[in-house]
Amino acid sequence: MAISLQYTHVTVHDAEASIAFYRDALGLNVSNDVKSGEFRWVTLGTDTQPGLGIVISEPHAGRSKDDGDAMAALLTKGLLPMLVFSSDNLQSLFEQAVVSGAEVLQEPTDQPWGPRDCAFRDPSGNMVRVSQA
């Protein structure tokens, strides 16, 4: 039996600002943009891993008002799970992210547990780490 990750959801305050971050800072491509009423779900991925993506949406998209409010509060506090990407050229990706205006939390650093990694905050406050083995 084989299993693989297809996509994961990332909650954001502003889809447009988040698309710019994930596209311009991290180099992801928009592969799908689904609108339903006032909400949208945008899938971003890479050419090197077709079929694998992240889906960004706002807190109230597809949720009740109470659940959306709870997600918005967690997002505002920075308490949602972080995303961790890997790159074969961390330094180049870091420089691209800096040029795009990404908020840097940590410059590329060799970690005692093995990888070299860096960290950013997306426009909604989600922590995004990128590592290179």
N, C-alpha and C positions, 0 to 999 in steps of 0.2 A: 504494500500500500504506500502510495506517495502522497505527501501533503506539502503545500507551499502557500505562502501568504499571497493573497491577491491584491488587497488594498486595506488601508486603515483610514479611519476618520480623524480629522483634526478640526477642532472647533476654533473659529476665529471671529473677531468683531467686524472685520471689514474684508469682504472677499476680494475686492479689487487690489487693495494694498497687499494682501497676502499672496495673490497671484503674482504680483510684481516681485515680491521677496523670493518666493520659491522658484520663479522663472529666472529672474535676473541675478539674484545672489547665489542660488544653488544650481542653476542650469537645468531645471526640470521643464518639461513641455506640457502644455495643456492638451489633454487627450479627449476630454469630454466636458461639456458645460450644459447642465440640465437645469432649466428654470421651471418652477411651479409656483404660480402666484407671485408673491413678493420675495420668495426664497430661491436659492440656487445651490447646486452641488457641483463643484468643479473638481475634476480628477486631473492630477498632474503625475507624470512619470518620466521615465528615461527611455532612450532608444536601446540602451544596453540590456535592459530588463523588461521587455515588452510584457504587458499584462499585469505588472506590478505598479501600484500607484498609491497616492494619498488623495483622499477626498476632503476638500475643505468646505465647510458650511458654517453658517452663523448659529448661535445658541438656540434660537427658536425654530430653526428649520426642521420640520418633521417631529417636533416635540410639543407637548402641552405648554401652556403659558407658565405654569409652576415649574415644570422641568427645565424649560428654556431659561427662566429666571435663575434657577439653581446653577445651571451650566454657565451662564453669564457671570454669576458671582464667583464661581471657581476660576473661570478664565481670567477675570479681573485680578484675582489674588495670585495668579501664576501657579495654581495648584493642579493643573491638568498634566498628564504624563508627558514627558519629553519625547522628542523624536531623535533617533540616532541613525545617521547615514554613514556609509563608508565611501571612501574615495581612493582612487589609485594615485592621485596627485593632490594631497592635502594643501600644500603651500599655494598652488595655483588656484584652487577653489577658495581658499581663505582670501587671497588677494582680490579675486573677482567679487567676493561678497563685500569686502571693505569698499571697493570702488562703487558698488551698487548702493552703498549707504547703510548696510546692515549694522545693527547694534551688536558690537563685539562684547562677549562676556569673558572669553578666554582666548588668547592667541595660541597658535599651535604649540603644544607642550608634549614632551615625552612623559607618559604616565608610568608609574611603577608597576602597574598590572599588565603592561605590554604595549598598547597602541600609542601612537602619537595622535592627539586630537585637539579640536578647538570647539568653541561654543558661541552661539549667537542667540538673540531673542528675535522672534518674528514680530511683525507689527502689532500682533495681538498679545504679546507677552509670553508665548509658548517658547520653552527652551528647545533649541535645536543643536545637537552635537554632531560633529563630523569626525570620523576617525580614519586612520590609515594604519594597517598592520605593520 
